[in-house]
Amino acid sequence: MAKATRAAAAWRTYREVTRPGSPKLMTRVRAIPRMIGAVMRGQYAGMGKSKLALLGLGVVYLISPIDVVPDFLMLIGVADDFGVFLWLLASLLGESGRYVQHERHVIQARLEEG
C-alpha cells in the first residue's frame, strides 16, 4: 500500500510540473532557496515555518547515517529512504510551484499599481 501511495504522489508531482501554464521543473528548483528565505522572513504566508522545519527534518533524515530502518535490511531499509526522498521531492516541487505562482501575482500587482 505504501508503494502505491508513493507512486501516486510521484505521478501527481509529474502531472503538476508538466501541466500547461504551470512553472516548469527548473523554475521550481531555482525557486526553492528564494522560497525558504521568504518563509524565514515571514514574506510568504503560503507555507509555515513548521512545514519548512518538517522538510528540513526530511533532508536531515536522508543524509544522516542513522536510520529508523537500517539499510542492511536491503529492501526495507532502502525503501524507507526512497519513500522519504519521494515525499520530500514532491513536497518541495509542489510548494515551490505555488511560491513561483505567488511571485508572479506579486509582480503583476506591482506592475498594475505603477
C-alpha positions in Angstrom: 0.0 0.0 0.0 2.8 2.4 0.9 4.4 1.8 -2.5 1.2 2.7 -4.3 0.9 5.9 -2.3 4.4 6.9 -3.1 3.9 6.1 -6.8 0.7 8.1 -6.8 2.4 11.1 -5.2 5.2 10.9 -7.8 2.6 10.8 -10.6 0.7 13.8 -9.2 4.0 15.7 -9.0 4.9 14.8 -12.6 1.4 15.9 -13.8 1.6 19.2 -11.9 5.1 20.0 -13.3 4.1 19.2 -16.9 0.7 20.9 -16.8 0.4 23.7 -19.4 0.9 27.1 -17.7 2.5 25.6 -14.6 6.0 26.5 -13.6 8.5 24.1 -15.1 10.9 21.8 -13.2 14.0 24.0 -13.2 11.9 27.1 -12.4 10.7 25.3 -9.3 14.1 24.1 -8.3 15.6 27.5 -8.6 12.8 29.0 -6.6 13.4 26.7 -3.5 16.2 29.0 -2.0 14.0 32.1 -2.5 11.0 30.3 -1.0 13.0 29.3 2.1 14.2 32.8 2.6 10.8 34.3 2.1 9.3 31.8 4.6 12.0 32.6 7.1 11.5 36.4 6.7 7.7 36.0 7.0 7.1 37.3 3.5 5.4 34.2 2.2 2.3 33.0 4.1 1.7 30.1 1.8 4.0 27.9 3.9 4.6 28.0 7.6 7.9 27.6 9.4 6.7 24.3 10.9 6.3 22.8 7.4 9.7 24.2 6.5 11.1 22.5 9.6 9.5 19.2 8.7 11.1 19.4 5.2 14.4 20.2 6.9 14.0 17.1 9.0 13.4 15.1 5.9 16.7 16.3 4.5 18.5 15.5 7.7 17.0 12.0 7.7 18.2 11.4 4.2 21.8 12.5 4.9 22.0 11.1 8.4 23.9 7.8 8.9 21.2 6.8 11.4 18.1 5.3 10.0 14.8 4.2 11.5 15.1 1.1 9.4 18.8 0.1 8.9 20.0 -0.1 5.3 21.5 -3.5 5.8 17.9 -4.8 5.7 18.2 -4.3 2.0 14.7 -3.9 0.6 13.1 -2.3 3.6 16.0 -0.1 4.6 16.4 1.4 1.2 12.6 1.6 0.6 12.1 3.9 3.7 14.8 6.2 2.4 13.3 6.2 -1.0 9.8 7.0 0.4 11.2 10.0 2.4 13.0 11.1 -0.8 9.8 10.9 -2.9 7.8 12.8 -0.2 10.5 15.4 0.1 10.8 15.9 -3.7 7.0 16.0 -4.2 6.6 18.5 -1.3 9.4 20.8 -2.4 8.3 20.8 -6.0 4.7 21.4 -5.1 5.5 24.2 -2.6 8.0 25.9 -4.9 5.5 25.8 -7.7 2.9 27.6 -5.5 5.7 30.0 -4.5 6.5 30.8 -8.1 2.8 31.5 -8.8 2.8 33.8 -5.7 5.8 35.7 -7.0 4.1 36.1 -10.4 1.0 37.5 -8.7 3.1 39.9 -6.6 5.0 41.2 -9.7 1.8 41.5 -11.7 0.1 43.5 -8.8 3.2 45.8 -8.7 3.0 46.4 -12.4 -0.7 47.2 -12.3 -0.1 49.7 -9.5 2.7 51.5 -11.3 
